[in-house]
Amino acid sequence: MTRPVSPASSHDRARHGGCRGSHSGFTIIELMTVLIVLGILITVVVVPAVRGMAGRQRVQGVQAELLGDLQLARSEQAQRSGAAMPVQITFGGNADLTCYVIHTAASGIPSCNCTLAPGNACSGAAASSVEIKTMQFPRVAGVSVAASSPGGSKIVFAPPQGLATPAGLVIDVQDATSGQLRTTVSGTGVPSVCSPDGSIRGVATPC
């Protein structure tokens, strides 16, 4: 006698994976789509944010060096006050870099040239001009330093009190991606710092 075949129980169907037409997980195409979307998001959102943060850090690093060098120039002038020798910071640049050089400078003597190799910045000036420190910032690195005033792109700390001429020299430190700080030097040689575009926290904004 032939035994009737009973329909599969729900337990049997679960044990054998249920319906054959159902699938779980992602297909390769779906995974590739997700990866492409993630790549676009990283390119559009994450990479610019990281570059901007790095740019602001570069600006802050150069700014800290600049403030230290403004103080260095004043202290160098104080050490030479007996000789009545002014100390000057001359700013400049060319297609490859921006720069400044701290040097002694008698009245009427041509300034040193910060675009020359450090150690040779005063080679074209008078013998009384002594190079103290030269800083250069390659443009390919992203950060530039530029100074401006009605009297030009230099500042002189003169004896006996180290007063600054011209008063109100403006020095901008800026990164090509993000970050800008501006330093204004008063007639007494005291710097004040602000961020014209508000990109740097912790300083006055706008200027």
C-alpha positions in Angstrom: 0.0 0.0 0.0 1.3 3.4 -0.9 1.5 5.9 2.0 0.2 9.4 1.2 2.8 12.1 1.2 2.1 14.8 3.7 2.8 18.4 2.9 6.0 19.8 4.4 5.6 21.3 7.8 6.6 24.9 8.6 9.5 23.4 10.6 10.8 21.6 7.5 10.5 24.8 5.4 12.4 26.8 8.0 15.1 24.1 8.2 15.6 24.1 4.4 15.7 27.9 4.1 12.1 28.7 3.5 11.1 29.9 0.1 13.7 29.5 -2.5 13.0 32.9 -4.1 14.0 34.9 -1.0 17.5 36.4 -0.6 19.3 38.2 2.3 22.3 40.6 2.4 23.6 42.9 -0.4 24.4 42.1 -4.0 27.7 43.1 -5.5 26.0 45.9 -7.4 24.5 47.3 -4.3 27.8 47.2 -2.4 29.5 49.0 -5.3 26.8 51.6 -5.3 27.3 52.2 -1.6 31.1 52.5 -2.0 30.7 55.0 -4.8 28.3 57.2 -2.8 30.7 57.0 0.2 33.6 58.0 -2.1 31.7 61.0 -3.4 30.8 62.1 0.2 34.4 61.8 1.3 35.6 63.8 -1.7 33.0 66.6 -1.4 32.8 66.9 2.4 35.7 65.3 4.3 38.7 66.2 2.1 37.9 70.0 1.9 37.3 70.0 5.7 40.7 68.3 6.4 42.4 70.7 3.9 40.8 73.7 5.6 41.9 72.5 9.0 45.4 72.0 7.8 45.5 75.4 6.2 44.4 77.1 9.4 47.0 75.3 11.4 49.7 76.4 8.9 48.5 80.0 9.3 48.6 79.8 13.1 52.1 78.3 13.0 53.4 81.1 10.7 51.6 83.7 12.8 53.2 82.5 16.0 56.6 82.7 14.3 55.9 86.3 13.1 54.8 87.5 16.5 58.0 86.0 18.0 60.1 87.8 15.3 58.4 91.1 15.9 59.5 90.8 19.6 63.0 89.6 18.4 63.4 92.7 16.3 62.5 95.0 19.2 64.9 93.2 21.6 67.7 93.3 19.0 67.2 97.1 18.7 67.3 97.4 22.5 70.6 95.5 22.6 72.0 98.0 20.0 70.6 101.1 21.6 74.1 102.3 22.6 75.1 102.4 19.0 71.8 104.1 18.0 71.2 101.5 15.3 67.7 100.9 14.1 66.5 97.3 13.4 64.2 96.8 10.5 61.9 94.0 9.2 61.7 94.1 5.4 59.0 92.0 3.7 59.0 90.8 0.1 58.4 88.0 -2.3 58.6 86.7 -5.8 56.9 84.1 -8.0 58.2 81.3 -5.8 58.0 82.6 -2.2 57.0 85.3 0.2 59.5 86.3 3.0 60.8 88.8 5.5 64.3 89.5 6.9 65.2 91.1 10.2 68.3 93.3 9.9 70.1 96.4 11.1 69.5 99.4 8.9 71.1 102.8 9.1 69.0 105.7 7.8 69.1 105.9 4.0 70.8 102.6 3.5 69.1 100.2 1.0 67.1 97.4 2.6 68.2 93.8 2.6 66.4 91.4 0.2 64.6 88.5 1.8 64.2 86.6 -1.5 67.9 85.9 -1.4 69.2 82.7 0.3 69.2 83.0 4.2 72.6 84.2 5.2 73.0 86.3 2.0 69.9 88.5 2.3 72.1 91.6 3.1 74.8 90.9 0.5 73.6 93.7 -1.7 73.2 96.2 1.0 75.7 98.4 2.9 78.3 96.9 5.2 76.4 98.4 8.2 73.4 96.2 7.4 73.6 92.9 9.4 71.2 90.1 8.7 69.7 88.8 11.9 67.1 86.3 10.7 65.4 85.5 7.3 62.2 83.6 7.0 60.9 82.3 3.6 57.6 80.7 2.8 57.3 78.8 -0.5 54.1 79.5 -2.3 53.6 75.8 -3.1 53.2 75.2 0.7 50.1 77.4 0.6 50.9 80.1 3.1 51.9 83.6 2.2 53.0 86.6 4.2 52.5 90.2 3.0 52.9 93.6 4.6 51.6 96.9 3.5 51.5 100.5 4.8 51.5 104.0 3.2 55.3 103.9 3.8 55.9 100.6 2.1 56.4 96.9 3.1 58.9 97.4 6.0 58.9 98.4 9.6 61.7 100.1 11.5 62.3 99.9 15.3 64.3 103.0 16.2 66.3 103.9 19.3 66.2 104.7 22.0 62.6 103.4 22.9 62.1 101.0 20.0 59.2 103.0 18.5 57.9 101.6 15.2 57.8 103.4 11.9 55.4 103.5 10.1 52.7 103.2 12.7 49.9 100.9 11.6 51.8 98.5 9.3 49.5 95.6 8.4 50.8 92.1 8.0 48.6 89.4 6.5 49.2 85.7 6.9 47.0 83.7 4.6 46.6 80.1 3.4 45.4 79.3 -0.1 42.7 76.9 1.2 41.5 78.4 4.5 42.7 80.7 7.2 43.7 84.3 7.5 45.2 86.4 10.3 46.1 90.0 10.2 48.6 91.7 12.5 48.7 95.5 12.9 51.7 97.0 14.6 51.2 100.2 16.5 53.6 103.1 16.8 54.9 101.7 20.1 55.7 98.4 18.4 52.8 96.5 20.0 51.0 94.0 17.6 47.3 93.3 17.6 45.8 90.3 15.8 42.5 89.7 14.1 40.9 87.4 11.5 39.4 89.3 8.6 37.3 86.4 7.4 36.6 84.9 10.8 38.3 81.6 9.9 40.5 81.5 13.0 38.9 81.3 16.4 40.2 83.0 19.5 41.0 86.3 17.9 39.0 89.4 17.1 36.8 89.2 14.0 36.1 91.0 11.7 39.1 93.3 11.7 
